[in-house]
Amino acid sequence: MGALLEELARRDTPSGLLTLRRRVEPSRQVDVFEVKLGDEFLMSSLFTIGEEELARLGLDAVEGDDLDVVVGGLGLGYTAATALEDDRVSSLLVVEAVDTVIDWHRQALLPDVGGLATDPRTRFVHGDFFAMAADAGWDPDTDDRRVDAVLLDVDHTPRHHLHPDHAAFYTPEGLASMARFLRPDGVFALWSDDPPDDDFVATAREVFDEVTAHVVSFANFLTGGESANTVYVAR
């Protein structure tokens, strides 16, 4: 561990100042990496079980081998890195709207997921996941490419979006547009910071045959209690 607080990178974006910082968590004496947009905390390496379970639960629902997987939202990289732990994954296409975030990983600023950028299965794509889902898909070299799984962690919840333009994705029409890029029996998995949303489950069931909301609970030493995220898995 180095200084108690260190800013590793910063970038002005249309949505505000995006910063990556490392700090020491005093109660555990461990390094914590955090991403902020302006004054809002977007993500932290302090609790990553939700992002990791997004990959595990999503891929557990996929049958077969030699899987092609798309991750929407790179962030600190825990979803993508966990997906690579599944030996069945042969290709991982990670879509990130902010090219600076991709650079963080290429520069190895995040030691916990240091192998993500150098894994030969990984390919980073700089682009808007939602716009690409409504158009020709996420592979800039192959239009309408179909994949086995899409793992999405961009918005806080299906109702709380980082940008108003994302709202259209969480409708039957938006989900159906994305689902056309899934192979038969393909899986869509979504992370949310809220408890299960019955209305969103009903919306997803207009497009998918099976939709399950998994509650991912974990001990939160900051509150002395338990916290939880939700992972939706649809196929």
C-alpha positions in Angstrom: 0.0 0.0 0.0 1.1 3.5 -0.8 -0.4 6.9 0.0 -3.8 6.9 1.8 -5.5 8.5 -1.2 -4.1 8.7 -4.8 -5.8 9.8 -8.0 -4.7 7.5 -10.7 -6.4 9.0 -13.8 -8.9 11.6 -14.8 -10.9 12.6 -17.9 -13.4 15.3 -18.7 -16.5 13.7 -20.3 -19.8 15.1 -21.6 -21.4 13.8 -18.3 -18.7 15.3 -16.0 -15.3 14.6 -14.7 -14.5 10.9 -14.6 -11.8 9.9 -12.1 -10.1 6.7 -11.0 -8.6 6.7 -7.5 -7.0 4.4 -5.1 -7.4 4.7 -1.4 -6.6 2.7 1.7 -9.7 1.4 3.6 -8.7 2.0 7.2 -10.9 -0.7 8.7 -9.3 -3.4 6.6 -6.0 -1.8 5.6 -6.5 -2.8 2.0 -6.3 -0.8 -1.3 -9.7 0.1 -2.7 -10.1 1.4 -6.3 -13.0 3.7 -6.9 -14.6 5.4 -10.0 -16.4 8.7 -9.6 -18.3 10.8 -12.1 -18.3 14.3 -10.7 -19.3 13.8 -7.1 -21.1 10.6 -7.7 -19.5 7.2 -6.9 -20.1 4.8 -9.8 -18.2 1.7 -8.6 -15.8 0.4 -6.0 -13.6 -2.6 -5.5 -14.7 -2.8 -1.9 -17.7 -5.0 -2.7 -17.5 -6.9 -6.0 -19.6 -10.0 -5.3 -22.5 -8.6 -7.3 -20.4 -8.0 -10.5 -18.8 -11.4 -10.1 -22.1 -13.2 -9.6 -23.5 -11.5 -12.7 -20.9 -13.5 -14.7 -21.3 -16.7 -12.8 -25.1 -16.8 -12.7 -25.4 -15.7 -16.3 -22.9 -18.3 -17.6 -24.2 -21.1 -15.4 -27.5 -20.7 -17.4 -25.7 -21.3 -20.7 -25.4 -24.8 -22.1 -22.5 -26.0 -24.2 -18.9 -25.1 -24.8 -16.9 -22.7 -27.0 -19.0 -19.7 -25.8 -19.0 -16.3 -27.3 -19.8 -13.7 -24.6 -20.5 -10.0 -24.6 -20.1 -7.9 -21.5 -21.8 -4.5 -21.5 -19.8 -2.1 -19.3 -16.2 -2.6 -18.5 -15.8 -0.5 -15.3 -13.3 -2.0 -12.9 -13.4 -5.3 -14.8 -14.7 -7.8 -12.3 -17.6 -9.1 -14.4 -15.3 -9.6 -17.4 -12.5 -11.1 -15.4 -14.9 -13.5 -13.7 -16.4 -14.6 -17.1 -12.9 -15.5 -18.2 -12.6 -17.9 -15.2 -15.2 -20.1 -17.1 -13.0 -22.3 -19.3 -15.9 -22.7 -21.8 -15.6 -19.0 -22.8 -13.6 -18.8 -26.1 -14.2 -15.2 -26.8 -15.1 -12.2 -24.7 -16.2 -8.9 -26.3 -16.3 -6.1 -23.7 -18.2 -3.0 -24.8 -17.3 0.3 -23.0 -18.6 3.8 -23.8 -15.6 5.6 -22.3 -12.3 4.9 -24.0 -10.4 6.1 -21.0 -11.8 3.2 -19.0 -10.4 0.8 -21.6 -7.0 2.6 -21.3 -7.0 2.0 -17.5 -7.0 -1.7 -18.1 -4.5 -1.6 -20.9 -2.2 0.4 -18.6 -2.6 -2.2 -15.8 -3.9 0.4 -13.3 -6.2 -2.2 -11.7 -4.0 -5.0 -10.3 -6.9 -7.2 -9.2 -7.9 -7.8 -12.8 -4.5 -7.4 -14.4 -4.8 -10.4 -16.7 -8.0 -9.1 -18.3 -6.4 -7.0 -21.0 -3.7 -9.5 -21.9 -6.0 -12.6 -22.1 -6.1 -13.5 -25.8 -9.9 -14.2 -25.5 -10.6 -10.5 -24.6 -11.4 -7.9 -27.1 -12.4 -4.3 -26.0 -14.9 -2.4 -28.1 -15.3 1.4 -27.6 -18.9 2.1 -28.2 -22.4 2.7 -26.8 -23.8 -0.8 -25.8 -27.4 0.4 -26.0 -27.1 2.1 -29.4 -25.2 -0.9 -30.8 -27.9 -3.3 -29.4 -30.5 -1.3 -31.4 -28.4 -1.4 -34.6 -26.1 -4.1 -35.9 -24.7 -5.5 -32.7 -21.5 -5.1 -30.8 -18.9 -6.5 -33.1 -17.7 -3.7 -35.4 -16.2 -6.3 -37.8 -19.3 -8.5 -38.1 -22.8 -7.1 -38.4 -25.6 -9.1 -36.7 -23.1 -11.5 -35.0 -24.9 -13.8 -32.6 -23.5 -14.8 -29.2 -24.2 -17.2 -26.4 -24.5 -14.7 -23.5 -24.8 -11.0 -22.9 -23.9 -9.8 -19.4 -24.9 -6.2 -18.7 -23.7 -3.9 -15.9 -24.0 -0.2 -16.9 -27.0 1.3 -15.2 -27.7 1.3 -11.5 -31.1 -0.4 -12.0 -33.6 -0.9 -14.8 -35.2 2.3 -13.6 -32.2 4.4 -12.5 -30.1 5.0 -15.6 -26.8 6.8 -16.1 -28.3 8.5 -19.2 -32.0 9.1 -20.1 -31.3 7.5 -23.5 -30.9 4.1 -21.8 -34.6 3.9 -20.8 -35.7 2.6 -24.1 -33.6 -0.5 -23.7 -35.6 -1.7 -20.7 -38.9 -2.0 -22.7 -40.1 -5.1 -24.5 -39.0 -3.5 -27.8 -35.5 -2.7 -26.5 -35.0 -6.1 -25.0 -36.3 -7.8 -28.1 -33.8 -5.8 -30.2 -31.0 -7.0 -28.0 -32.3 -10.6 -28.0 -32.0 -11.0 -31.7 -28.2 -11.2 -31.3 -28.5 -14.2 -28.9 -28.2 -17.7 -30.3 -31.0 -20.2 -29.6 -31.0 -20.8 -25.8 -28.8 -17.8 -25.4 -28.8 -15.9 -22.1 -29.1 -12.3 -21.1 -28.1 -11.4 -17.5 -28.4 -8.0 -15.9 -27.0 -6.5 -12.6 -29.1 -4.2 -10.5 -28.5 -2.4 -7.2 -32.2 -2.6 -6.2 -34.3 -5.5 -4.9 -36.1 -7.6 -7.5 -38.4 -5.5 -9.6 -41.6 -7.4 -10.5 -42.5 -5.0 -13.2 -39.2 -5.5 -15.0 -39.5 -9.2 -14.7 -42.9 -9.0 -16.3 -41.4 -6.9 -19.1 -38.6 -9.3 -19.7 -41.1 -12.2 -19.8 -42.7 -10.6 -22.9 -39.4 -11.4 -24.7 -37.8 -14.4 -23.0 -39.2 -17.8 -22.1 -37.5 -17.9 -18.6 -36.7 -15.0 -16.3 -35.3 -15.3 -12.8 -34.3 -12.6 -10.3 -31.5 -13.8 -8.1 -30.8 -11.9 -4.9 -27.0 -11.7 -4.2 -26.4 -11.0 -0.5 -23.1 -10.2 1.2 -21.8 -9.0 4.5 -21.3 -5.3 4.6 -18.7 -4.4 7.3 -19.3 -0.7 6.8 -22.9 -1.0 8.1 -22.4 -4.0 10.3 -25.2 -5.8 8.4 -26.0 -7.3 5.1 -26.4 -5.7 1.7 -27.8 -7.2 -1.5 -27.9 -6.7 -5.3 -30.1 -8.4 -7.9 -29.0 -10.4 -10.9 -31.7 -11.0 -13.5 -31.1 -14.1 -15.8 -33.3 -14.5 -18.9 -33.2 -17.1 -21.7 
